[in-house]
């Protein structure tokens, strides 16, 4: 069985790749001095993942504000519909000194984040 803490990097991968797929690579944000530290994490483990299973990660955005984004995740074995785990994270937009940023002060990025949120909130697994 996969150790429970090893699920957390999978959520990070899902979040990073979902943003990249919507034209918002993390490197672009960090190059602009925008960081997204996790301030909340909730995980519900439904059943164990086993080594050598191919895992699919579904990532959605539950809510986005000018200062925070709430992601939701479902992990499942490829080809199966039953979840291994479901999770939720809340990230806050901060600068390199840890001060909270209002994303409406970055109009281009803010518009792309809102568009990604609209798409990711409408997606079905």
Residue pairs with C-beta under 8 A, 6 or more apart in sequence:
1 48
1 49
1 50
1 51
2 48
2 49
2 50
2 51
4 43
4 45
7 43
7 45
7 49
7 75
7 84
7 85
7 87
8 41
8 43
10 55
10 57
10 73
10 75
11 41
11 57
11 59
11 71
11 73
11 75
11 87
11 89
13 57
14 57
14 58
14 59
14 71
14 73
15 59
15 71
15 73
15 89
16 26
17 57
17 59
18 59
18 116
18 120
19 25
19 26
19 116
20 26
22 112
22 115
22 116
22 119
22 120
23 112
23 116
24 109
24 112
24 113
24 116
26 36
28 109
29 35
29 36
29 109
32 106
32 109
33 95
33 96
34 93
34 94
34 95
34 101
34 103
34 106
34 109
35 93
35 94
35 95
35 96
36 69
36 91
36 92
36 93
36 94
37 91
37 92
37 94
38 89
38 90
38 91
39 68
39 90
39 91
39 92
40 88
40 89
40 90
41 87
41 88
41 89
42 87
42 88
42 89
43 85
43 86
43 87
44 85
44 86
44 87
45 84
45 85
46 82
46 83
46 84
46 85
46 86
47 82
47 83
47 84
48 84
49 55
49 75
49 77
49 84
49 85
53 77
53 78
54 77
54 78
55 75
55 76
55 77
55 78
55 84
56 75
56 76
56 77
56 78
57 73
57 74
57 75
58 73
58 74
58 75
58 76
58 123
58 125
59 71
59 72
59 73
59 120
60 71
60 72
60 73
60 120
60 121
60 123
61 69
61 70
61 71
61 72
61 116
61 117
61 120
61 121
62 70
62 71
62 72
62 88
62 121
63 69
63 70
63 117
64 70
64 113
64 114
64 117
66 93
66 102
66 103
66 104
66 110
67 92
67 93
67 100
67 101
67 102
67 103
68 90
68 91
68 92
68 93
69 90
69 91
69 93
69 113
69 117
70 88
70 89
70 90
70 91
71 88
71 89
71 90
71 91
72 86
72 87
72 88
73 85
73 86
73 87
73 88
73 89
74 83
74 85
74 86
74 125
75 83
75 84
75 85
75 86
75 87
76 82
76 83
76 84
76 125
77 84
81 125
92 100
93 100
93 101
93 102
93 103
94 100
94 101
95 101
103 109
103 110
103 113
104 110
